[in-house]
Amino acid sequence: MKPTPLYFAILSALSSSAFIPTAMAAETAKLEKITVEAQDDITPQSDTVSTESLLNTGNSETGAVLREINGVNASRKGGHGLDPQIRGQQYSQLNVLLDGAKIAGGCPNRMDPPSSYAEVSSYDEIEVIRGVKTVTQGAGGSGGTILFKRSKPQYDPNKLVSGEITVGKSNVMNYEADATVRAVGQEGYVVVQGSRKDANNYTDGNGDIVKSSYNTNQGHVDLGWTPSEHHHLKLSAEKSRTEDALYPGAAMDAPETEGTMLRLQYEGRQLSDAIADVDVDLYRSTVDHTMNNYDLRTPPSPMMLRETPTSTETNGAKIKLTSQVGNTQVDYGVQYESVNKDATLWNRYVDPNTSLNYMWPDVTNTTKSVFAETNTEFTPSTNLIVGVRYDDVYAKADKTNDAPSGAPANVPSNVYNNTYSDYDGEDSASEGNFNGLIRLENRFGAGYNWYLGASRTMRTADATERFMSKAAGPSSWVGNPNIKPEEHNQIDLGVGQQTGTLQWNASVWYDRVNNYILRDLAANQQNNGVKTTNGEVYVNVDADLYGADLEADYAVTNALTFGGQFSITQGRNTTDNRNIAMISAPTGQLRATYQPSNWHVGGRFNFALEQTEIDKDYTPTADYGNTPAWSTVDVFGGYQINRNWIVKAGVDNLFDQAYYDHLNYDITEGSSVYKYNEPGRNFWAKVTAKF
């Protein structure tokens, strides 16, 4: 790989530890006392967590880390790219923003969800919104929103240059390293960050090796201009490259995946009486992804050499203005997003190579949006939020009439016509989607708060659901060009309390979905517009989703904190009177941390109840039955040697339990794929140097 300027910037960051003055290590500083972190005044529906607090683990893969946040689970196909799920929803049912930008994964089978391009250590905090709390973050997001956030560096005249370097090792991670350098002046700053991970094939609790290794290189550069406290302009460039990623839960592995992001952001604060704030986000992201069945594994036969190179490009722009009218804050603006996806399945055995399927036949989804949201303070303790959003959606596939060179019959339009009775040659679709939110928030008593919200969210089909074209007999996988957008009608009710030592919240929710987009076996949908019995298809059904989330933290003393969380989701396909497949089992965690001074110890008890609510019509094989309950124990600790050096260590899955998560398999790969286990006992240690 040819070195780039970004490569040298990252290398500089990683090597800067050599210039840390040894004299600075003389003074010992104590860690801050453990306290219950306050959320926003009324946010039982969301959690904002510092990334540092999430990294007391030996597996820093982003999806694995997100599992620590209440209400979030993730499906595993391998060691890299665990795919988040919130409220039983995933994929494009979630909005995932990486410092204000979106990136579309390159794998139709979700080897690289958007979150896989977010290196956790490069962000300051992660906010998870369960369900719909605002209409301003983007189109869709019926299941929730995940916001990876980077903070603006603070100017300190006594310390113009600062940074930190962390290196770690564990059984799961052969090694990992991350470095950040910041140079901050009165009117601007430069941040350079880089990381590298080399992950092993891990061993499960039975002592069996799970093929899950990968290595990644990631880095970003931020250039900021801060001429005054009212203006902040930031230009950011980021690159991530993953190589040799193994996926036992897929038919292929990924020799290489590369993602890039460019962002330009502006924040204007307290600008005028008419327009108080202005936020502008412009971004462009690309992904080049290659997967095949022969570079990193033995193919099914010497002649069965298959490869799918893919590419995606996402362009977006958002302008949000904020005005104050009496006791009402008004957020309003416009948004644009265009996502192009292209993927072709090739036969690499023949020479010259021939194409077999245009899996993503050059698909572009364009969304133009306008939104407005008011937050009115009726009393000092009562707020009413009302939001509306309109999304103009246009989807187009440019290769629906192109014939693959090695399989001329697999013209995408022929594939759709052979699958759906209502297909009439469509290669595009237009939608006008209205969204709305009304939400009452109230504070009362000794730190109590509650909210009641109702929302209507339209979620359009993505490129896979609408235009996937893989004709392969029993293994066919075909999108539906006439699929309708999902209409989510949700009700949320939550209550909580926040005092100096105690924070707790509980919420329940119900989501009635009209035209839920169901991925199902074609044989199950003969009465729903499907005219084949081969493979998998997408159809609209009606569905009910509902659940509850509980969470609490209690500071017994300044040093000792206990906490816990629990989340449950149920889903029902009411059209076919079946459960919805692949919804997380009820999961939870109990935790404790003791931090009397410059050292700390802690532990987590992680658990899931048995998952018995399965769709037996979609997962008929006996191996895909109920998922047993499981529990694990993690222990960790740390010591701040002085103000420059910190060491941490721990053991994940202390008792080496053999277990698998309910989401840990992919039914599309057939009955030969077992629900492979999570990592077994994982010893880990990390060292951080700050300067």
C-alpha positions as CSV (number, residue, x, y, z in Angstrom):
1,M,0.0,0.0,0.0
2,K,1.5,3.4,-1.0
3,P,2.0,5.7,2.0
4,T,-0.3,8.7,2.1
5,P,-0.1,12.0,4.0
6,L,-2.7,10.6,6.4
7,Y,-0.5,7.6,7.0
8,F,2.5,9.8,7.9
9,A,0.2,11.9,10.2
10,I,-0.9,8.8,12.0
11,L,2.7,7.5,12.3
12,S,3.7,10.8,13.8
13,A,1.0,10.5,16.4
14,L,2.0,6.9,17.3
15,S,5.7,7.9,17.6
16,S,5.2,11.0,19.7
17,S,5.5,9.2,23.0
18,A,9.3,9.3,22.6
19,F,9.1,13.1,23.3
20,I,7.2,12.9,26.5
21,P,9.3,14.7,29.1
22,T,10.3,12.3,31.8
23,A,10.2,15.0,34.4
24,M,6.4,15.3,34.0
25,A,6.0,11.8,35.5
26,A,7.1,12.9,38.9
27,E,3.8,14.2,40.3
28,T,1.1,11.8,41.4
29,A,-2.5,12.7,40.7
30,K,-5.6,10.9,42.0
31,L,-8.3,9.7,39.8
32,E,-11.6,11.5,40.0
33,K,-14.1,10.0,42.5
34,I,-16.8,7.8,41.0
35,T,-20.1,9.6,40.8
36,V,-23.4,8.9,39.1
37,E,-23.1,10.6,35.7
38,A,-26.1,12.9,35.1
39,Q,-27.9,12.7,31.8
40,D,-30.0,15.5,30.4
41,D,-32.8,16.7,32.7
42,I,-35.4,14.4,31.1
43,T,-33.9,11.5,29.2
44,P,-35.1,8.1,30.4
45,Q,-35.2,7.2,26.7
46,S,-31.5,7.7,26.0
47,D,-28.0,7.2,27.5
48,T,-24.9,9.2,26.9
49,V,-21.7,7.4,28.0
50,S,-18.1,8.3,27.8
51,T,-16.1,6.0,25.6
52,E,-13.4,5.7,28.3
53,S,-16.0,4.1,30.7
54,L,-16.9,1.6,28.0
55,L,-13.4,0.4,27.4
56,N,-12.9,-1.6,30.6
57,T,-12.8,-4.7,28.5
58,G,-10.4,-6.8,26.4
59,N,-12.5,-6.6,23.3
60,S,-12.8,-3.1,21.9
61,E,-14.6,-4.0,18.7
62,T,-17.3,-1.4,18.3
63,G,-20.3,-3.6,18.2
64,A,-19.1,-5.6,21.2
65,V,-18.6,-2.3,23.1
66,L,-22.1,-1.1,22.2
67,R,-23.5,-4.2,23.9
68,E,-22.6,-2.6,27.2
69,I,-25.2,0.2,26.7
70,N,-28.7,-0.6,27.9
71,G,-31.1,-1.7,25.1
72,V,-28.4,-2.4,22.6
73,N,-27.4,-5.9,21.4
74,A,-25.5,-6.9,18.3
75,S,-25.4,-9.8,15.9
76,R,-22.0,-11.5,15.3
77,K,-20.8,-13.0,12.0
78,G,-17.2,-12.9,13.0
79,G,-14.7,-11.0,15.1
80,H,-15.3,-7.7,13.3
81,G,-18.4,-5.8,12.4
82,L,-20.9,-6.8,15.1
83,D,-24.2,-5.3,13.9
84,P,-26.2,-3.3,16.5
85,Q,-29.9,-3.9,17.3
86,I,-32.2,-1.7,19.3
87,R,-35.8,-2.5,20.1
88,G,-35.6,-5.5,17.8
89,Q,-34.6,-3.3,14.9
90,Q,-31.4,-3.0,13.0
91,Y,-29.9,-2.1,9.6
92,S,-31.5,1.0,8.1
93,Q,-34.1,1.0,11.0
94,L,-31.3,2.6,13.0
95,N,-29.7,6.0,12.3
96,V,-25.9,5.8,13.0
97,L,-24.0,9.1,12.8
98,L,-20.2,9.2,13.1
99,D,-19.4,12.7,14.3
100,G,-22.3,14.0,12.3
101,A,-21.7,11.9,9.1
102,K,-23.2,8.8,7.7
103,I,-21.3,6.0,6.0
104,A,-23.0,3.0,4.1
105,G,-21.4,-0.4,4.5
106,G,-20.2,-2.2,1.5
107,C,-21.4,-5.8,2.2
108,P,-25.0,-6.8,1.3
109,N,-24.7,-9.4,4.1
110,R,-23.7,-6.8,6.7
111,M,-20.0,-7.8,7.3
112,D,-19.4,-4.1,7.7
113,P,-22.3,-2.2,9.3
114,P,-21.8,1.6,9.6
115,S,-20.7,1.2,13.2
116,S,-17.8,-0.9,12.2
117,Y,-16.1,2.3,10.8
118,A,-16.4,4.0,14.2
119,E,-13.2,3.3,16.2
120,V,-14.5,3.7,19.7
121,S,-11.3,5.1,21.2
122,S,-11.3,8.0,18.7
123,Y,-14.6,9.4,20.1
124,D,-15.3,11.1,23.4
125,E,-18.8,9.8,24.0
126,I,-21.6,7.8,22.5
127,E,-25.3,8.7,22.8
128,V,-27.9,6.0,22.2
129,I,-31.5,7.0,21.7
130,R,-34.0,4.2,22.0
131,G,-36.9,4.8,19.6
132,V,-37.9,8.2,18.4
133,K,-37.0,11.3,20.5
134,T,-36.6,13.9,17.8
135,V,-37.2,14.4,14.1
136,T,-34.1,16.4,13.5
137,Q,-31.4,13.6,13.4
138,G,-32.4,12.1,10.0
139,A,-34.9,10.1,8.0
140,G,-36.1,6.8,9.5
141,G,-34.5,5.8,12.8
142,S,-37.6,4.0,13.9
143,G,-35.6,1.6,16.2
144,G,-33.3,4.3,17.5
145,T,-30.2,6.4,16.9
146,I,-26.5,5.9,17.8
147,L,-24.4,9.1,17.8
148,F,-20.6,8.8,18.0
149,K,-19.4,12.2,19.2
150,R,-16.1,14.1,19.2
151,S,-15.7,17.1,21.5
152,K,-14.1,20.4,20.6
153,P,-10.6,20.6,22.2
154,Q,-10.4,23.2,24.9
155,Y,-7.8,25.9,24.8
156,D,-5.3,26.0,27.7
157,P,-2.6,28.7,27.5
158,N,-0.4,26.6,29.8
159,K,-0.6,23.5,27.7
160,L,-0.8,24.1,23.9
161,V,0.0,20.5,23.0
162,S,-1.4,17.4,24.6
163,G,-2.2,13.9,23.8
164,E,-2.2,10.3,24.9
165,I,-1.1,6.9,23.7
166,T,-2.7,3.6,24.7
167,V,-1.5,0.1,24.0
168,G,-3.2,-3.1,24.9
169,K,-3.1,-6.9,24.6
170,S,-5.6,-9.6,25.3
171,N,-6.5,-13.1,24.2
172,V,-8.9,-11.7,21.7
173,M,-6.7,-8.8,20.6
174,N,-3.1,-9.8,19.7
175,Y,-2.4,-6.1,20.2
176,E,-4.1,-2.8,19.8
177,A,-2.7,0.7,19.9
178,D,-4.3,4.2,19.7
179,A,-2.7,7.6,19.8
180,T,-4.0,11.2,19.7
181,V,-2.1,14.5,19.6
182,R,-3.8,17.9,19.9
183,A,-2.4,21.3,19.3
184,V,-4.8,24.0,20.5
185,G,-4.6,27.7,20.1
186,Q,-7.0,30.6,20.8
187,E,-8.3,30.6,17.2
188,G,-7.9,27.1,16.1
189,Y,-6.6,23.6,16.6
190,V,-5.3,20.4,15.0
191,V,-6.1,16.9,16.1
192,V,-4.3,13.9,14.7
193,Q,-5.4,10.4,15.8
194,G,-4.5,6.9,14.7
195,S,-5.2,3.3,15.8
196,R,-4.3,-0.2,14.8
197,K,-5.7,-3.5,15.9
198,D,-4.6,-7.0,15.2
199,A,-7.3,-9.5,16.4
200,N,-6.8,-13.2,16.9
201,N,-9.0,-16.2,16.2
202,Y,-10.5,-16.5,19.7
203,T,-11.2,-19.6,21.8
204,D,-14.7,-20.1,23.2
205,G,-15.6,-21.6,26.6
206,N,-15.3,-25.1,25.2
207,G,-11.8,-24.6,24.1
208,D,-12.7,-24.6,20.4
209,I,-11.2,-22.0,18.1
210,V,-13.6,-19.6,16.3
211,K,-12.2,-18.2,13.1
212,S,-12.6,-14.4,13.8
213,S,-9.3,-12.7,13.2
214,Y,-8.8,-9.4,11.4
215,N,-6.6,-6.3,11.5
216,T,-7.6,-2.7,11.1
217,N,-5.8,0.6,10.6
218,Q,-7.8,3.8,11.3
219,G,-7.0,7.5,11.6
220,H,-8.4,10.9,11.4
221,V,-7.3,14.5,11.2
222,D,-9.4,17.5,12.4
223,L,-8.6,21.1,11.5
224,G,-10.6,23.5,13.6
225,W,-11.1,27.3,13.4
226,T,-12.5,29.1,16.4
227,P,-12.3,32.9,15.8
228,S,-14.6,33.5,18.8
229,E,-16.8,31.7,21.2
230,H,-19.7,32.1,18.8
231,H,-18.1,30.3,15.8
232,H,-16.6,26.9,15.2
233,L,-15.6,25.5,11.8
234,K,-14.1,22.0,11.5
235,L,-12.7,20.1,8.5
236,S,-12.2,16.4,9.1
237,A,-10.7,13.6,7.1
238,E,-10.8,10.0,8.2
239,K,-9.8,6.6,6.8
240,S,-10.3,3.0,8.0
241,R,-8.9,-0.1,6.5
242,T,-9.7,-3.7,7.6
243,E,-7.8,-6.7,6.1
244,D,-8.1,-10.4,6.3
245,A,-11.4,-10.5,8.3
246,L,-12.8,-14.0,8.8
247,Y,-16.6,-14.6,9.1
248,P,-17.6,-18.1,10.1
249,G,-21.3,-16.9,10.0
250,A,-21.1,-16.1,6.3
251,A,-20.2,-17.9,3.0
252,M,-17.3,-15.6,2.4
253,D,-14.5,-13.7,4.2
254,A,-13.3,-10.2,3.5
255,P,-9.7,-9.8,2.4
256,E,-10.0,-6.0,2.4
257,T,-12.4,-3.2,3.2
258,E,-11.6,0.5,3.1
259,G,-13.7,3.4,4.2
260,T,-13.1,7.1,3.9
261,M,-15.0,10.1,5.3
262,L,-14.7,13.8,4.7
263,R,-16.7,16.2,6.9
264,L,-17.1,20.0,7.0
265,Q,-19.0,21.3,10.0
266,Y,-20.0,24.7,11.3
267,E,-21.5,25.7,14.7
268,G,-22.7,29.2,15.2
269,R,-24.0,30.1,18.7
270,Q,-25.9,33.1,20.0
271,L,-25.7,34.8,16.6
272,S,-28.7,37.1,16.7
273,D,-32.1,37.6,18.2
274,A,-33.8,36.1,15.1
275,I,-31.5,33.1,14.6
276,A,-29.7,32.1,17.7
277,D,-27.9,29.0,16.5
278,V,-26.8,27.6,13.1
279,D,-25.5,24.0,12.6
280,V,-24.2,22.9,9.2
281,D,-22.9,19.4,8.3
282,L,-21.5,18.4,4.9
283,Y,-20.0,15.0,4.4
284,R,-18.9,12.5,1.8
285,S,-18.0,8.9,2.6
286,T,-17.0,5.9,0.4
287,V,-16.5,2.2,1.0
288,D,-14.7,-0.3,-1.2
289,H,-15.2,-3.9,0.1
290,T,-14.1,-7.2,-1.3
291,M,-15.3,-10.6,-0.1
292,N,-14.6,-14.0,-1.6
293,N,-14.6,-17.7,-0.6
294,Y,-11.0,-18.6,-1.6
295,D,-8.4,-16.2,-0.3
296,L,-8.9,-16.9,3.4
297,R,-10.7,-20.2,3.4
298,T,-10.9,-23.4,1.3
299,P,-13.6,-23.0,-1.4
300,P,-16.4,-25.6,-1.6
301,S,-14.7,-27.0,-4.7
302,P,-11.8,-26.0,-6.9
303,M,-14.1,-24.7,-9.5
304,M,-16.3,-22.7,-7.1
305,L,-14.3,-19.5,-6.9
306,R,-16.6,-16.6,-6.1
307,E,-15.9,-13.0,-5.3
308,T,-18.0,-9.9,-4.8
309,P,-16.3,-6.6,-5.0
310,T,-18.6,-3.8,-3.9
311,S,-18.6,0.0,-3.6
312,T,-20.8,2.6,-1.8
313,E,-20.8,6.3,-1.8
314,T,-22.7,8.5,0.6
315,N,-23.1,12.3,0.2
316,G,-25.0,14.4,2.7
317,A,-25.8,17.9,3.8
318,K,-27.8,19.3,6.7
319,I,-28.6,22.8,7.8
320,K,-30.3,23.3,11.1
321,L,-31.4,26.7,12.5
322,T,-32.5,27.5,16.0
323,S,-34.7,30.4,17.0
324,Q,-36.3,31.4,20.3
325,V,-39.9,32.6,20.2
326,G,-41.0,33.5,23.7
327,N,-40.9,30.3,25.7
328,T,-40.5,28.2,22.6
329,Q,-37.3,27.0,21.0
330,V,-37.7,26.2,17.3
331,D,-35.3,23.9,15.5
332,Y,-35.8,23.8,11.7
333,G,-33.9,23.1,8.6
334,V,-33.3,21.0,5.5
335,Q,-31.4,17.8,4.8
336,Y,-30.1,16.0,1.8
337,E,-28.7,12.5,1.5
338,S,-27.7,10.3,-1.5
339,V,-26.4,6.7,-1.1
340,N,-25.1,4.7,-4.1
341,K,-24.5,1.0,-3.8
342,D,-23.0,-1.3,-6.4
343,A,-22.1,-5.0,-6.0
344,T,-21.5,-7.8,-8.6
345,L,-20.9,-11.5,-7.9
346,W,-18.1,-12.8,-10.1
347,N,-16.9,-16.3,-11.2
348,R,-13.1,-16.1,-10.7
349,Y,-12.5,-19.7,-11.9
350,V,-12.9,-19.0,-15.6
351,D,-10.6,-16.8,-17.6
352,P,-11.7,-14.2,-18.4
353,N,-13.8,-13.8,-15.2
354,T,-17.5,-13.6,-15.8
355,S,-20.2,-11.9,-13.8
356,L,-23.1,-14.0,-12.3
357,N,-25.4,-11.6,-10.5
358,Y,-25.7,-7.8,-10.2
359,M,-26.5,-8.1,-6.5
360,W,-26.8,-4.3,-6.0
361,P,-27.5,-3.2,-9.6
362,D,-26.0,0.3,-9.2
363,V,-28.7,1.5,-6.8
364,T,-29.0,5.2,-5.7
365,N,-31.3,6.2,-2.9
366,T,-31.8,10.0,-2.6
367,T,-33.7,11.7,0.2
368,K,-34.5,15.4,0.4
369,S,-36.0,16.5,3.8
370,V,-37.4,19.4,5.6
371,F,-38.1,19.4,9.3
372,A,-39.2,21.6,12.2
373,E,-39.4,20.9,15.9
374,T,-40.7,23.1,18.8
375,N,-39.9,22.8,22.4
376,T,-42.2,24.9,24.5
377,E,-41.7,25.5,28.2
378,F,-45.2,25.8,29.6
379,T,-43.9,25.9,33.2
380,P,-40.5,25.6,34.7
381,S,-41.1,21.9,35.1
382,T,-43.2,21.0,31.9
383,N,-42.1,21.0,28.3
384,L,-44.1,20.0,25.2
385,I,-42.1,18.9,22.0
386,V,-43.8,18.8,18.7
387,G,-42.0,17.9,15.5
388,V,-42.8,17.3,11.9
389,R,-40.6,16.0,9.0
390,Y,-41.2,15.4,5.3
391,D,-38.9,13.1,3.4
392,D,-39.0,13.1,-0.4
393,V,-37.4,9.7,-1.4
394,Y,-36.3,8.6,-4.9
395,A,-34.7,5.2,-5.5
396,K,-33.2,4.1,-8.8
397,A,-31.3,1.0,-10.0
398,D,-29.4,1.6,-13.3
399,K,-28.5,-2.0,-14.1
400,T,-31.9,-3.7,-13.9
401,N,-31.8,-4.6,-17.6
402,D,-28.2,-5.5,-17.8
403,A,-27.3,-9.2,-18.4
404,P,-24.4,-10.7,-16.4
405,S,-21.8,-12.1,-18.8
406,G,-21.6,-15.5,-17.2
407,A,-25.3,-15.9,-16.5
408,P,-27.4,-13.9,-19.1
409,A,-30.7,-15.1,-17.7
410,N,-29.9,-13.3,-14.4
411,V,-30.9,-9.9,-15.7
412,P,-32.2,-8.2,-12.5
413,S,-35.6,-7.4,-14.1
414,N,-36.0,-11.0,-15.0
415,V,-35.1,-12.1,-11.5
416,Y,-37.8,-9.7,-10.0
417,N,-40.4,-10.8,-12.6
418,N,-39.8,-14.5,-11.8
419,T,-40.2,-13.7,-8.0
420,Y,-43.0,-11.2,-7.6
421,S,-46.5,-11.3,-9.3
422,D,-46.9,-7.5,-9.2
423,Y,-43.5,-6.6,-10.8
424,D,-44.0,-4.7,-14.1
425,G,-40.5,-3.7,-15.1
426,E,-40.0,-1.0,-12.4
427,D,-36.4,0.3,-11.9
428,S,-37.3,3.2,-9.7
429,A,-39.6,4.2,-6.8
430,S,-40.8,7.5,-5.4
431,E,-42.2,8.2,-1.9
432,G,-43.4,11.2,0.0
433,N,-43.1,10.3,3.7
434,F,-44.6,12.4,6.5
435,N,-43.2,12.0,10.1
436,G,-44.4,13.4,13.3
437,L,-43.7,13.6,17.0
438,I,-45.5,14.9,20.1
439,R,-43.9,14.5,23.5
440,L,-44.7,15.8,27.0
441,E,-41.9,16.0,29.6
442,N,-42.4,16.9,33.2
443,R,-40.3,17.2,36.3
444,F,-41.7,16.8,39.8
445,G,-40.8,16.1,43.4
446,A,-37.3,15.2,44.5
447,G,-35.6,14.8,41.1
448,Y,-38.3,12.8,39.5
449,N,-39.2,13.2,35.8
450,W,-41.4,11.5,33.3
451,Y,-42.3,11.7,29.7
452,L,-45.0,10.5,27.3
453,G,-44.4,10.5,23.6
454,A,-46.1,9.5,20.4
455,S,-44.6,9.3,17.0
456,R,-45.1,8.3,13.4
457,T,-41.9,7.4,11.5
458,M,-41.7,6.3,7.9
459,R,-38.7,4.1,7.1
460,T,-38.0,3.6,3.4
461,A,-36.5,0.3,2.0
462,D,-32.8,0.2,1.6
463,A,-30.9,-1.0,-1.6
464,T,-31.0,-4.6,-0.4
465,E,-34.7,-4.7,0.4
466,R,-35.7,-3.1,-2.8
467,F,-33.3,-4.2,-5.5
468,M,-31.2,-7.1,-4.3
469,S,-30.7,-9.5,-7.2
470,K,-29.1,-12.9,-6.5
471,A,-30.6,-15.7,-8.5
472,A,-29.2,-19.0,-7.2
473,G,-31.9,-21.6,-7.0
474,P,-32.7,-22.5,-3.3
475,S,-30.1,-19.9,-2.2
476,S,-31.8,-17.0,-4.2
477,W,-32.1,-13.7,-2.4
478,V,-34.3,-11.1,-4.2
479,G,-35.4,-7.6,-3.3
480,N,-38.8,-6.3,-4.0
481,P,-38.9,-3.2,-6.3
482,N,-42.5,-2.5,-5.2
483,I,-42.0,-2.8,-1.5
484,K,-43.8,-0.1,0.6
485,P,-42.1,2.0,3.3
486,E,-42.6,1.0,6.9
487,E,-45.0,3.1,9.0
488,H,-44.1,3.0,12.7
489,N,-46.6,4.3,15.1
490,Q,-44.9,4.3,18.5
491,I,-46.0,5.2,22.1
492,D,-43.3,5.7,24.7
493,L,-43.8,6.2,28.5
494,G,-40.9,6.6,30.9
495,V,-40.3,7.7,34.4
496,G,-37.0,8.2,36.4
497,Q,-35.3,10.0,39.3
498,Q,-32.0,11.7,39.6
499,T,-30.5,12.7,42.9
500,G,-26.9,13.3,44.1
501,T,-26.4,9.5,44.7
502,L,-29.2,7.8,42.8
503,Q,-30.2,7.7,39.2
504,W,-32.8,5.3,37.8
505,N,-35.3,5.1,35.0
506,A,-37.9,2.8,33.6
507,S,-39.7,3.0,30.2
508,V,-42.2,0.9,28.3
509,W,-43.0,1.3,24.6
510,Y,-45.3,-0.1,21.9
511,D,-44.8,0.1,18.1
512,R,-47.6,-0.7,15.7
513,V,-45.9,-1.2,12.3
514,N,-47.9,-1.0,9.1
515,N,-46.1,-2.5,6.0
516,Y,-43.3,-3.9,8.1
517,I,-40.6,-5.0,5.7
518,L,-40.2,-8.8,6.3
519,R,-37.4,-10.9,5.0
520,D,-38.8,-14.4,4.7
521,L,-38.5,-17.7,2.9
522,A,-40.4,-17.4,-0.4
523,A,-42.2,-20.6,0.3
524,N,-44.0,-18.9,3.2
525,Q,-45.3,-16.0,1.1
526,Q,-47.2,-17.7,-1.7
527,N,-50.4,-15.7,-0.8
528,N,-48.5,-12.4,-0.6
529,G,-47.5,-11.7,-4.1
530,V,-44.6,-14.2,-4.3
531,K,-44.7,-16.7,-7.2
532,T,-41.6,-18.8,-6.5
533,T,-40.6,-21.2,-3.7
534,N,-36.9,-20.6,-4.0
535,G,-34.8,-18.6,-1.6
536,E,-35.6,-15.5,0.3
537,V,-37.8,-12.5,-0.5
538,Y,-39.1,-9.2,1.0
539,V,-42.8,-8.6,1.6
540,N,-44.9,-6.1,3.6
541,V,-46.8,-7.4,6.6
542,D,-48.2,-5.8,9.7
543,A,-46.3,-6.2,13.0
544,D,-46.4,-5.3,16.6
545,L,-43.2,-4.5,18.6
546,Y,-43.1,-3.8,22.3
547,G,-40.8,-3.9,25.2
548,A,-39.3,-2.3,28.3
549,D,-36.0,-0.9,29.6
550,L,-34.8,-0.5,33.2
551,E,-31.7,1.0,34.5
552,A,-30.3,2.3,37.8
553,D,-27.0,3.5,39.4
554,Y,-26.5,4.1,43.1
555,A,-23.4,5.7,44.7
556,V,-23.3,4.1,48.2
557,T,-20.3,6.2,49.0
558,N,-18.0,8.5,47.1
559,A,-15.9,5.4,46.3
560,L,-18.5,2.6,45.9
561,T,-21.1,2.5,43.1
562,F,-23.6,-0.2,42.2
563,G,-25.8,-0.4,39.1
564,G,-27.8,-2.5,36.8
565,Q,-29.8,-2.6,33.6
566,F,-32.4,-4.8,31.8
567,S,-34.0,-4.7,28.4
568,I,-36.7,-6.8,26.8
569,T,-38.3,-6.7,23.3
570,Q,-41.0,-8.8,21.7
571,G,-42.1,-8.8,18.1
572,R,-45.0,-10.3,16.3
573,N,-45.9,-10.6,12.6
574,T,-49.6,-10.1,12.9
575,T,-50.4,-10.8,9.3
576,D,-49.0,-14.3,9.4
577,N,-49.5,-14.8,13.1
578,R,-45.9,-15.6,13.7
579,N,-43.0,-14.3,15.8
580,I,-40.5,-12.0,14.1
581,A,-37.2,-13.8,13.8
582,M,-33.9,-12.6,15.1
583,I,-35.0,-10.4,18.0
584,S,-32.6,-10.2,20.9
585,A,-33.3,-12.2,24.0
586,P,-34.0,-10.3,27.2
587,T,-30.6,-9.1,28.4
588,G,-29.2,-7.3,31.4
589,Q,-26.2,-6.5,33.5
590,L,-25.3,-5.9,37.2
591,R,-22.2,-3.9,37.9
592,A,-20.1,-2.5,40.7
593,T,-17.1,-0.2,40.9
594,Y,-14.9,0.7,43.9
595,Q,-12.5,3.7,43.5
596,P,-11.2,5.0,46.8
597,S,-8.2,7.0,45.4
598,N,-5.9,6.6,42.4
599,W,-6.9,2.9,41.9
600,H,-10.1,1.2,41.2
601,V,-11.6,-2.3,40.8
602,G,-14.9,-3.3,39.4
603,G,-17.0,-6.1,38.0
604,R,-19.9,-6.9,35.7
605,F,-22.4,-9.7,35.8
606,N,-23.8,-10.0,32.2
607,F,-26.8,-12.2,31.5
608,A,-29.5,-13.1,29.0
609,L,-32.7,-15.0,29.6
610,E,-33.7,-18.0,27.3
611,Q,-35.1,-16.8,24.0
612,T,-38.2,-18.9,23.2
613,E,-40.0,-16.4,21.0
614,I,-38.6,-17.6,17.6
615,D,-40.1,-17.8,14.1
616,K,-40.2,-21.5,13.4
617,D,-41.4,-21.0,9.8
618,Y,-38.3,-18.9,9.0
619,T,-35.9,-21.0,11.0
620,P,-37.2,-24.6,10.6
621,T,-34.0,-26.5,11.1
622,A,-33.8,-28.1,14.5
623,D,-30.4,-26.5,15.2
624,Y,-32.1,-23.1,15.1
625,G,-34.3,-23.6,18.1
626,N,-34.5,-21.7,21.4
627,T,-31.4,-20.0,22.7
628,P,-30.5,-21.1,26.2
629,A,-30.0,-18.5,29.0
630,W,-26.4,-17.6,29.8
631,S,-24.4,-15.5,32.2
632,T,-20.8,-14.3,32.5
633,V,-18.7,-12.4,35.0
634,D,-16.1,-9.7,34.0
635,V,-13.6,-8.2,36.5
636,F,-11.4,-5.2,35.9
637,G,-9.1,-2.7,37.7
638,G,-6.8,0.1,37.2
639,Y,-4.0,2.2,38.8
640,Q,-3.0,5.7,38.0
641,I,0.7,5.7,38.7
642,N,1.0,9.5,38.2
643,R,-0.6,12.1,36.1
644,N,1.0,10.7,33.0
645,W,0.7,6.9,33.3
646,I,-2.3,4.7,33.8
647,V,-2.4,0.9,33.8
648,K,-5.6,-1.2,33.5
649,A,-6.2,-4.9,33.4
650,G,-9.0,-7.4,33.7
651,V,-10.6,-10.7,32.8
652,D,-13.7,-11.0,30.6
653,N,-15.8,-14.1,31.0
654,L,-13.9,-15.0,34.2
655,F,-15.4,-18.5,34.5
656,D,-14.8,-19.4,30.8
657,Q,-18.5,-20.0,30.1
658,A,-19.4,-21.5,26.7
659,Y,-22.4,-19.6,25.3
660,Y,-23.8,-17.9,22.3
661,D,-26.0,-14.9,21.7
662,H,-29.4,-15.5,20.0
663,L,-28.3,-13.2,17.2
664,N,-25.1,-15.1,16.5
665,Y,-26.0,-16.8,13.2
666,D,-27.3,-16.0,9.8
667,I,-30.1,-18.2,8.5
668,T,-29.3,-17.3,4.9
669,E,-26.2,-19.6,5.0
670,G,-28.3,-22.7,5.5
671,S,-28.4,-25.5,8.0
672,S,-24.6,-26.1,8.1
673,V,-24.0,-22.9,10.1
674,Y,-24.0,-23.5,13.8
675,K,-24.8,-20.8,16.4
676,Y,-21.1,-20.2,17.1
677,N,-20.0,-19.2,20.6
678,E,-18.8,-15.9,22.0
679,P,-15.2,-15.6,23.3
680,G,-14.2,-17.6,26.4
681,R,-12.0,-16.3,29.2
682,N,-10.2,-13.2,28.0
683,F,-7.3,-11.8,29.9
684,W,-6.4,-8.2,29.0
685,A,-4.1,-5.3,30.0
686,K,-3.7,-1.7,28.8
687,V,-1.2,1.1,29.4
688,T,-2.0,4.7,28.7
689,A,0.6,7.5,28.6
690,K,-0.7,11.1,28.7
691,F,1.4,14.2,28.0
